[in-house]
Amino acid sequence: MERTTVFLDRSTLARAKDFARREGKSFAAVVREALAVYIAAPRRAAGGLPSVSGQFASGQTDGSERVDELLWPDPHH
């Protein structure tokens, strides 16, 4: 392993140290584990569609034409 420096704001540092203490782990172990999980997590491309896009058939074919009506219905009707 190599030593490195990470800059954190005080709140994040305090929360991470508290978490490490509660878990019975070193601060360095918590940072290593958190980075490993973060790096391994799948990411979608910037501007990409959510993974659920196109997964549900509503039967409506005019959704793009009625987007405002569907997403922000008039509460007075």
N, C-alpha and C positions, 0 to 999 in steps of 0.2 A: 504494500500500500504506500501511497504517497501522501505527504502532508500538504494541505492547501488552506487557503483562507477564504471564508465566506462572510460577506457583510449582510447583517440582518438588522431590522429595526428592533428596538428594545422589546416591544410587545411580542413579536414573533419569537425572539430569542427566549424570553421568559416562558412562553407557552411551550416551546420545544423542550426546554430544560425540565419543566414541570412534567411534561408527558414522559420524557425519558426516566425521570425519577419514579413515576407511578408504574411504569412498565418494568422497572428494574434493569434498565439498559443504560449504556453510556450515551451521552449526547451525540458522539460521533457515529455510534451504531444506528441511532434514530435517523440521522441525516443520510447515512448510506442507504438504509432501507427505504426511506421516503424517495430519494432520488431514483433508486432502482424501480420502484413502483411507477413513478411519474414517467420515466423514460420508456418503460415497457407498455404503458397504456396506449391504445390505438388513438390516433388523432385523425380528424377529418381536415381536408384541405380548407384553407381560408376561403370563405364564400361557398363552401360545399353544402350540400343538402344534408339534413339530419338523417341518420340511418333508418328512421321509420318512414321516410319519404316513399310514397307509392306502395306502402304495405297494406293499406286498407281501402277497400272498394266501397265508396259511398253511393254509387249509382248516379251521382250528379255529374253532368257533363259540362255545366256552365259555371263551375267554381271560379275560374279566373275572371269571368265577366262580372260575377257577383261578390267578389272578394270583400269589398267594404260592407255590404249588406250581411254577409255571413260572419265576418269577424267582429263587426261593431254594429249589432242590430239596434234599431231605434227603440229605446225603452218605452216610448209613448204609443207604440202600436201593438 
